[in-house]
Amino acid sequence: MSSFEINGGRQLRGEIVPQGAKNEALQVLCAVLLTSEKVRIEHVPDIRDVNKLIDLLKLLGVSVREDRSAHSASGRTFEFQADRVNLDVLGSPDYRDQAGALRGSIMLVGPLLSRYGHAVVPQPGGDKIGRRRLDTHFIGMERLGATVDYKRGAYVVEAKKLKGCYMLLDEASVTGTANIVMAAVLARGTTTIMNAACEPYIYQLCNMLNAMGAKISGVGSNLLTIRGVKELHGCEHRLLPDMIEVGSFIGMAAMTKSDLTIKNAQVQHLGLIPQVFRRLGIEVWQRGDDLYVPAQEHYEIERFMDGSIMTIADAPWPGFTPDLISIALVVATQAKGSVLIHQKMFESRLFFVDKLIDMGAQIILCDPHRATVIGLDREHPLRGVRMTSPDIRAGVALLIAALSADGTSRIDNIEQIDRGYQHIDERLRQLGADIRRV
């Protein structure tokens, strides 16, 4: 396993370009299975989870060509063609191992079922952040006419012909909505999805499918209507900038007293992210489609209008994304004032705070979902320690803490960070960080 060694306490300066959105990439890459024609996708991040999914598509027989001449700082460009998919691979040990190591593999079910009437996916892996149930995915498939069986550690989903219907999702699951939409685009008749997730990732996926010939209305809302079509064709698609990276860079700038410009942030797709960081006292200025965070010696957490302590909580879109709760928490440790951080979705995502406490942060873990952070206004800087990255987002929160800390920190198990952040050590060195991979 690799580690990051960070000498903290350095101010950073410059411009950084966000990578293509990881969560969007995992959805639209699965969607290439819905057509035999070429699909060109730009802005694809070079991260472990995305690369694993590309390898999985290759294993299934999808032709993959990387257009190196079109690469940019924000990602890569690929052409995919699923004209020779081999369904026999679904029963192979290689497929079981590769799909089981990647949570995003669950979104192969919708397109495989839609186009071929048969899909198999092992119990998927991913972050260990608490229960992440799959009921929404499979209940949706059953409503469309599929049968779902769990055999020898894998879900087997089959249907002779999917048929559109009305469904009310039991939760506004992003991946569940994506999976059901991809299953419904080739179904017979009309499918109506109420309580659909409306994150930018779903907005992007639906626009891509419409460009392929699908008939989806209500895009961007929680009520999607899908009129099934007989076939889809190829298209070109460009991923949005990763809003989780954008939020991470805002927090990093504040913690390290840095002057940072986040280029091409696609601000209209960020929702409440800039506003929540402003509540923590961080100055975030919009300059065209860029975000500028000036160097701040101090930042103070707001209070509610009645004077009560601020609460930062995650919520379905357009609420604050749960993937940035860890970043908001670590940023609060050096602010002036206190805040209650409420992680509603995952009951294990706050357990990384023991590492921050070892670094000198004042945090009370109230229960698996809530933590109170007492901001020290930089009076007692964090100190460098050795720690382990438990998941992608907590790993980056610890990296931000280490960049701001006095002394040297070492973060082990950085493969978790590599799953979601493209060449993060190289990009931070360009801003002046003292970080190396060991």
Secondary structure, 3 states (H helix, E strand, C coil): CCEEEEECCCCCEEEECCCECHHHHHHHHHHHHHCCCEEEEEEECCCHHHHHHHHHHHHCCCEEEECHHHCECCEEEEEEECCCCCHHHHHCHHHHHHHHCCHHHHHHHHHHHHHHCEEEEECCCCCCCCCCCCHHHHHHHHHCCCEEEEECCEEEEECCCCECCEEECCCCCHHHHHHHHHHHCCCECEEEEECCCCCHHHHHHHHHHHHCCCEEECCCCCEEEEECCCCCCCEEEECCECHHHHHHHHHHHHHCCCEEEECCCCHHHCCCHHHHHHHCCCCCEEECCEEEECCCCCCECCCCCCCCCEEEECCCCCCCCHHHHHHHHHHHCCCEEEEEEECCCCCCCCCCHHHHHHCCCCEEEEECCEEEEEEECCCCCCECCEEECCCHHHHHHHHHHHHHCECEEEEECCHHHHCCCCCHHHHHHHCCCEEEEC
